[in-house]
Amino acid sequence: MAPNRAPETDPQTTLRAGLPDRYLTPDDIAGIFGVPLETVYQWRRKRTGPPGFRVGKHVRYDPGEVQAYVTQLKNVDRVAA
């Protein structure tokens, strides 16, 4: 019997509808923001993107912190306009 898997969805649609209730991977972040995976790793090295954390050798992102990061970017853009 095949394991039950969640259907694949468009990551950018996910961001508009609300982030999933699980920790996000770098691939998820790249899909949500529509950038190459290497860009996500550069953001992490430069500490300019959404804050991530390590679980062993894996990097994960808290959906709440990703949403806060997006909100912060939107607020900066509104103040600059």
C-alpha positions in Angstrom: 0.0 0.0 0.0 1.4 3.4 -1.0 1.9 6.0 1.8 -0.5 8.9 1.9 1.2 12.0 0.5 0.0 15.5 0.4 -0.7 16.7 -3.2 2.0 19.0 -4.7 0.9 22.6 -4.9 2.3 25.7 -6.4 4.6 27.2 -3.7 3.7 30.8 -4.6 0.0 30.0 -4.2 0.8 28.5 -0.8 2.4 31.8 0.3 -0.7 33.7 -0.7 -3.1 31.2 0.9 -1.0 30.8 4.1 2.1 28.8 4.7 2.0 25.0 5.4 1.9 23.8 9.0 5.4 22.2 8.8 9.0 23.4 8.7 10.0 24.5 5.2 13.1 23.3 3.3 15.4 25.4 1.2 13.6 24.0 -1.9 10.3 25.2 -0.5 11.8 28.7 0.1 13.2 28.8 -3.4 9.8 27.8 -4.8 7.9 30.3 -2.7 10.1 33.2 -3.7 10.7 32.0 -7.3 14.4 32.1 -7.0 17.1 29.5 -7.6 18.1 27.3 -4.7 21.6 28.8 -4.7 20.1 32.2 -4.0 18.5 30.8 -0.8 21.9 29.5 0.3 23.5 32.9 -0.5 20.8 34.6 1.6 21.6 32.3 4.5 25.4 32.9 4.2 24.8 36.7 4.0 22.0 36.6 6.7 19.8 38.6 4.4 16.8 36.2 3.8 14.3 34.6 6.1 16.0 33.2 9.2 16.6 29.4 9.1 17.9 26.9 11.6 19.7 23.6 11.5 18.3 20.2 12.4 21.4 18.1 12.2 22.8 18.7 8.8 19.5 20.0 7.3 18.4 23.6 7.1 14.7 24.4 7.9 12.6 27.5 8.1 9.8 28.2 10.5 6.7 29.3 8.4 5.8 32.0 11.0 9.3 33.5 10.6 9.1 33.4 6.8 5.7 35.2 7.0 7.2 37.8 9.3 10.1 38.3 6.9 7.7 38.9 4.0 5.7 41.3 6.1 8.9 43.2 7.0 9.9 43.5 3.4 6.4 44.8 2.5 6.6 47.4 5.3 10.1 48.6 4.1 8.8 49.0 0.6 5.7 51.0 1.7 7.9 53.3 3.8 10.3 53.8 0.9 7.5 54.6 -1.5 
